[in-house]
Amino acid sequence: MHIAEGVLSPAVLGAGAVLTVIGTAVGLRGLEYDRLMTVAILAAAFFVASLIHVPVGPASAHLILNGLLGVLLGWAAFPAILAALALQALLFQYGGLTVLGVNAFTMSFSGVLAWYCYRAIARAWPGRNGLRVAAFCGGALGVAGAGIFTALALAFTNEGFLAAAQLLLLAHVPVMLVEGLITMFTVSFIARVRPELLRASGV
C-alpha cells in the first residue's frame, strides 16, 4: 500500500513525516531491550510480505501484516515498520524517501489501532475463542485503517484522487479478510508455544 513519490502535496507529506517521528519516538521510548529481537523478526516479516505488489492507481495492494505487528508490538510497530519501509525505499524503490513519513504513518498507526482493538476484545472476552476473534479483528483493522489513511492522504492532496482512493479501499477488502485469518492463526499458535509474547503486548 505504498504511495509513489510525486503524488502527495507538500502539506500532506509534512504532516505524515511529523506524525511518524512522534509515533516512532513513543514506540522507542516504551521498547524494552529484551523485545528487540522480536521487533527485528517482525520487521523482517513485514519487509518480505510487502515485496509482492498489485498496482491500484497511484498506490498498490499487497499483504501488509501491519495488524499482526500492531497486535504483537503495540507502539513498537512504528520503528519496526519505519525501518522496513526505509529499506524497501532504498533497495527496491518502493514508495520513496519523500513519502516515507506518510507511508510509515498510515501502516504503523493502523497497527497501533489494531493493538488497542485486540486488547479490548481479548480482555472483554477471555479464553481461546475470544483471543481468536480479537486477533482476527486486529489483523483486519490494520489493513482497513491503512487503506482509509492512505485514501485520506490521496483525497486531501487532490479531489481528482477521490476515485483512486475509493478503488484502493475496495481492492483491500479481500486483503483485510486474509490478514485477519493470518493474524488469528499466528496469535493462536503463539498462545500455545510462546504465550509470554502475548503478555508482553498487554494481554
N, C-alpha and C positions, 0 to 999 in steps of 0.2 A: 504494500500500500504506500509506495514511495511517490511523492510528488516530485516532478522533474524540476530542474533549475530553469529560471526564466519564466515561470508561470505565475508565481505569487507576487503580490505587491510588497514594497519595502516595509510598510506598516505591519503586515501580517508576518513577514519574515522576522522583524524585530521583536514582535510580541512573542513569537514562538521561541526565539533564542533566549529571551529573558525568563520565560516560564520554565524552559528546560534547565537553565542554570539554577533556578530556585529549587526545582524538583530534585535535581542531582545533588545539590547541597544537603537537602533534607535526607535523601537516601544515604549519602555517605556518612552523615552525622550519626545516623542510627544503625549503621552497619557494624556488626561485631566481627572481630578478627577471625573467629572460628567458622564464619559463614562465607569467607572469601572464596573458598573452593567451590561451594555450591553456586555462588553468584557467577563464577567463571564458567562452570559447566553449563549452566542455563543460558548464559550469554552466547556460548558456542552453539547450543541447540537452536537458539533464535537465529543466529547467523546462518546456519546451514538450512533451516526450514524456509528462510526468506529468499533463497537463491533462485527458485523457480518462479517466474512471473508470467502472469497472463495480462496483457495490456488492456486497460479500460480507460479510454480517453487519455487525459494527461497523467493519469495515475496507473496503478496496476493492482491486480488481485493475486494473492498467494497465501499460503499458510503463514501465520504470524507467530502464534504461541505467546503473544503478549499477555493473554489472560492467564495462561499457565504460569508465566513468570511472576505476574502480579499475585496470584494465589500463593505461591511459594515464597516470594521475596518481599511483598509489600512495597514500601517506598524504595527499597533497594533495586527494584526493577528499573528505575531511572538510570543509574550509572551502568547497569548491565546492558540495557537496550541502546543507550547512547554509544557505548564502546563498540557494540556490534554494528550499528548503523555507520559509525565513523569508518570502520574497517571496510564495510561494503562500499562506501563512497570513494575511499581511496584506492581500493583494489579492483573494484568492478564498475565504478562509476554509476552505481545505483543511487538514484536521488541526486546527491551532490552536497558539497560543503555549505553552500549558501542556504540550502533548505534543510540542513541537518537539524537545526533547532525545532522547526515545525514538525518534521517527521518524527523526531525523538519524542516531542511532547504528545503528539496525537496517539502514539503507541504506548508510551510509558504511563501517561496519566490514565489512559483507559485501563491499563493493567492495575493501577492503584485502585481505581473504582471497582474493578473485578475483585480485588482483595477485600475491600470493605463489604461487598455483596456476599462473597464467600463466607467471611467471618460471621456476618449477621445471620445467614441461613443456618450455618453449622452450629451456632450457639443456640438458635431458637429450636432446632430440630436435631437433638443429639442422636448419635447412633450411625450405623453404616449407611442406611438409606439417606439420612439427612446429609451426610458427607458427600454422597454421590450427587444428590441434587444440587448442593452448594457448589461443588466443583464444576458441574455442567453449566450452571448459570454463570459462574465466574469466567469460564472459558468462552462462552458465547458473548457475554457482556464485553469482554476485552476486544473482540472483533467489532461488535456493534459500536462501541464507543470510538474506536479508531476510525471506523467508517464515517461516523457522524462528525467527529472533529475534523477529519480530512475534508469532508464535504463542506463544512462551515468555512474552512480556510479558503477553499475554492470560491465559495459563494461570496465571501467578504472581499475577495480580490476583484471579481468582476461578475456582474449579473449574467453575463454570457456563459459563465461556467456552471450555472444552476442546473442545466440539463445533464452535464457531465457529473455533477455532484449526486444527482438522483440516480444516475446509472451506476455510479460507484457503490452506493448503498445497496441497490438491488443485486449487484454482482456478488456482494459479500454475504448475502443471506445463506447460501449453502455452506460457505466457509464458516459462518457462525455455528451451524449445526455440527460440522465436522470437528471444529476446535472444541466445542462443548464436550463431545464424546471423547476426544483425545485427552482433555483435561480430566474428565471424570475417571477414565481408566488409569491414567497416570497417578492421580491422587489416591485412588483406591489401592493401587499397587504399593505406593509409598507408605500408606497407612498400615500395610501388613509388614513391610520389611524395614522401613526407617521412619517410624511414627514421630521420632524427635524432630524431623524436618517440618512436620505439620505443626508441632507445638511451637517451634521457632517462628512460624508465620502468624502466631497469635490465636490459634485454635486449640 
